[in-house]
């Protein structure tokens, strides 16, 4: 759904446009309306719309005053006006379309279709960007972690590490192969390990997010790892962990 706001200072025109959109434009979700520059500024900041139907002549200002206050504009704009002498200026503000009152249903549907196509193009571009970023990050990640021990270096595949636990100046690294005591402190591993995979949930624990089996609610809560270990989550790290798990 395309989140949509109408900015119109004439109640009759606002009602007509709302009815047309509700009946004939199912792709749009009306999330607010306004009649002045100030009220429009407030509702746009609050609702973060994808599309704005914008009357040009408003109470105590005009559409261009509003857009100047909102720069950089992150939504599409369809101007709706009774005056055709603003078309050139509207183009300078990258208007998606320019509708003259009274609004024609066919012209409205054509303008909405442009918004849908622009939204789809943005979605595709964002997906491609995310894919390329992910590929780039994956290519940059080390595949193994070298653990210095009393007998020498032991190499463990990064993805196989389940968790790390602080032991004073040492760190216990757990994987399906067992526990290895590495002669580095946990802060050094926090700096080394890729943030896309690992998360420090407690001053004594770093976990592999891909190895989390369950999260148990509580003040900070607990996580259960795939090896059955339950680890307390520090209260101040709970929100960050939940955000990471949702990603």
C-alpha positions in Angstrom: 0.0 0.0 0.0 1.1 3.5 -0.8 0.7 5.7 2.3 -1.0 8.9 1.1 -1.8 12.4 2.5 -4.0 15.0 0.9 -3.3 18.7 1.5 -6.3 20.7 0.5 -7.8 23.9 2.0 -11.3 23.6 0.6 -13.4 21.0 2.5 -15.6 20.2 -0.5 -12.6 19.4 -2.8 -10.9 17.4 0.0 -14.1 15.2 0.4 -14.3 14.7 -3.4 -10.7 13.6 -3.7 -11.0 11.3 -0.6 -14.1 9.6 -2.1 -12.4 9.1 -5.5 -9.3 7.6 -3.9 -11.3 5.4 -1.6 -13.5 4.0 -4.4 -11.2 3.9 -7.3 -7.6 3.7 -6.1 -7.2 0.6 -3.9 -3.4 0.9 -4.1 -3.5 4.0 -1.9 -3.9 4.1 1.9 -5.1 7.5 3.1 -3.2 8.3 6.4 -4.0 11.9 6.9 -5.0 15.3 5.5 -4.3 19.0 6.2 -5.4 22.4 5.0 -2.5 24.7 6.0 1.3 24.7 5.5 1.9 24.3 9.2 -0.7 21.5 9.7 0.6 19.7 6.6 4.2 20.0 7.8 3.2 18.3 11.1 1.2 15.5 9.6 3.8 14.7 7.0 6.6 14.5 9.6 4.3 12.3 11.8 3.0 9.9 9.1 6.0 9.7 6.7 3.9 9.3 3.6 4.9 7.8 0.2 2.7 10.1 -1.8 1.2 13.6 -1.3 -1.7 15.1 -3.2 -0.9 18.8 -2.8 -3.1 21.8 -3.5 -0.9 24.8 -4.5 -2.8 27.7 -3.0 -3.2 27.0 0.7 -4.2 29.0 3.8 -1.3 31.1 5.0 1.1 30.0 2.3 1.5 27.7 -0.7 2.7 24.3 -1.7 6.2 25.5 -2.5 6.6 27.0 1.0 5.7 23.6 2.4 8.1 21.6 0.2 10.9 24.0 1.0 10.4 23.3 4.7 10.5 19.6 4.0 13.7 19.4 1.9 15.0 16.9 1.0 11.6 15.6 0.0 11.3 11.8 0.3 7.8 11.3 -1.1 6.2 11.6 -4.5 4.1 14.7 -5.1 0.9 15.1 -7.3 -0.1 18.7 -7.5 -3.9 19.4 -7.6 -4.9 22.9 -8.4 -7.4 25.1 -10.1 -4.6 27.1 -11.7 -2.5 26.0 -14.7 0.1 28.7 -14.4 2.1 26.7 -11.8 3.0 23.8 -14.1 6.5 24.9 -14.9 7.4 25.6 -11.3 5.9 22.2 -10.3 8.3 20.5 -12.7 11.2 22.2 -10.8 10.0 20.4 -7.7 10.0 17.0 -9.5 6.3 16.6 -9.4 5.0 13.2 -10.4 1.9 14.7 -12.0 -0.1 17.9 -12.2 -3.9 17.6 -12.0 -6.4 20.5 -12.7 -9.6 20.9 -10.7 -12.2 19.5 -11.0 -10.1 16.3 -11.0 -10.9 13.9 -13.8 -11.2 10.3 -12.6 -9.2 9.0 -15.6 -6.4 11.5 -15.0 -6.4 10.6 -11.3 -6.1 6.9 -12.1 -3.3 7.6 -14.5 -1.4 9.7 -11.9 -1.8 7.0 -9.3 -0.5 4.4 -11.8 2.6 6.5 -12.2 3.0 6.5 -8.4 2.7 2.7 -8.3 5.3 2.3 -11.1 7.7 4.7 -9.3 7.2 2.7 -6.1 7.8 -0.6 -7.8 11.0 0.8 -9.4 12.2 2.0 -6.0 11.5 -1.4 -4.5 13.5 -3.2 -7.2 16.4 -0.7 -6.9 16.5 -1.1 -3.2 16.5 -4.9 -3.4 19.3 -4.8 -5.9 21.3 -2.4 -3.6 20.7 -4.7 -0.6 21.8 -7.8 -2.6 25.0 -6.1 -3.8 25.7 -4.8 -0.3 25.2 -8.3 1.1 27.4 -9.9 -1.6 30.1 -7.3 -0.9 30.0 -7.8 2.8 30.1 -11.6 2.4 33.1 -11.3 0.1 34.9 -9.2 2.7 34.2 -11.5 5.7 37.0 -13.8 6.8 36.0 -17.5 6.7 38.1 -18.6 9.6 39.1 -17.3 13.0 42.6 -17.9 14.2 42.6 -18.7 18.0 46.0 -18.4 19.8 46.3 -21.1 22.4 49.1 -22.6 24.5 49.9 -25.1 21.8 49.7 -22.7 18.8 47.0 -21.3 16.5 43.8 -23.2 16.0 41.6 -22.2 13.1 37.8 -22.4 13.5 35.3 -21.7 10.7 33.6 -18.4 11.5 30.1 -19.7 10.9 30.6 -22.7 13.2 31.3 -20.6 16.3 28.3 -20.7 18.5 29.3 -18.4 21.3 32.3 -16.8 23.2 32.6 -16.4 26.9 35.0 -14.2 28.8 37.4 -15.9 31.3 39.4 -13.0 32.7 42.2 -12.3 30.1 41.2 -15.4 28.2 38.2 -16.3 26.1 36.4 -19.6 25.7 35.2 -20.2 22.2 32.4 -22.8 21.7 31.7 -24.7 18.5 30.3 -28.1 17.6 33.9 -29.3 17.9 34.0 -28.4 21.6 35.6 -25.6 23.7 38.8 -23.8 22.9 40.5 -21.5 25.4 42.1 -18.6 23.4 44.7 -16.3 24.9 42.9 -13.1 24.0 40.3 -11.2 26.0 36.7 -11.0 24.7 36.9 -7.3 23.8 39.5 -8.1 21.2 37.2 -10.7 19.6 34.3 -8.2 19.7 36.5 -5.9 17.5 37.5 -8.8 15.2 34.2 -10.6 14.7 31.9 -9.4 11.9 29.0 -7.4 13.3 26.6 -8.9 10.7 26.9 -12.3 12.4 27.9 -11.8 16.0 26.4 -9.7 18.9 27.7 -9.0 22.4 24.7 -9.5 24.7 26.5 -9.3 28.0 29.9 -8.1 29.3 30.9 -11.8 29.4 29.2 -13.2 26.3 29.2 -12.8 22.5 26.8 -15.0 20.5 26.5 -16.0 16.9 23.0 -14.7 15.9 22.5 -17.6 13.5 23.0 -20.0 16.4 20.2 -18.6 18.5 17.4 -21.2 19.1 15.0 -19.3 21.4 14.7 -16.0 23.2 13.0 -16.0 26.6 11.3 -12.8 27.9 12.5 -11.1 31.1 14.0 -7.9 32.3 16.9 -8.5 29.9 15.7 -12.0 29.0 17.7 -15.1 28.1 18.8 -16.7 24.8 19.0 -20.4 24.2 21.7 -21.4 21.8 21.7 -24.4 19.5 24.0 -26.3 21.9 21.4 -26.0 24.6 23.2 -23.3 26.6 21.0 -20.5 28.1 22.7 -17.1 28.4 21.5 -14.0 30.3 21.0 -10.9 28.2 22.2 -7.6 29.9 19.2 -5.3 30.3 21.0 -2.4 28.5 21.7 -4.7 25.5 18.2 -6.2 25.2 16.8 -3.6 22.7 19.8 -3.9 20.5 19.7 -7.7 20.5 16.0 -7.7 19.6 16.6 -5.3 16.7 19.4 -7.6 15.4 17.3 -10.7 15.7 14.5 -9.1 13.8 16.9 -8.3 11.0 
